[in-house]
Amino acid sequence: MAEAILNSLYEDKYSAFSGGLEPTQVNKYAIKVLKEINIDITKNYSKNLDIFKNKEFKYVITLCEDGKCPYFSNGETYIHKTFKDPSKIKDDEKEIFNAFRNSRNEIKKWIIDIIENDVI
């Protein structure tokens, strides 16, 4: 969600890419909650970090819940922020959807804060 939100809000200034050690399908709840704010991720796909191994990045931002994020060595500056992982919620559909919506809102607010306050 962070990649899509940052690219949507600041596409003229940044290009965000996301990846992980164990990519999965794009989550149906993430698709729905981003669609609520006019961001379409239906063509997005999860990427393994290996595809970025020969690229250099000014910022490497990790958003892992448990703080055990994979290390990516090709960054100039590293920033970490912990967010609850909504995909770990096992309640009913409404609770899962609300967890994704809350995560979306927290991530969006954080992205705006770090950019507007010149952190990145």
HELIX and SHEET records of a PDB file:
HELIX    1   1 ALA A    2  TYR A   10  1                                   9    
HELIX    2   2 LYS A   28  LYS A   35  1                                   8    
HELIX    3   3 LEU A   49  PHE A   52  5                                   4    
HELIX    4   4 PRO A   86  LYS A   88  5                                   3    
HELIX    5   5 GLU A   93  GLU A  116  1                                  24    
SHEET    1   A 2 PHE A  57  THR A  62  0                                        
SHEET    2   A 2 GLY A  75  HIS A  80  1                                        
END                                                                             
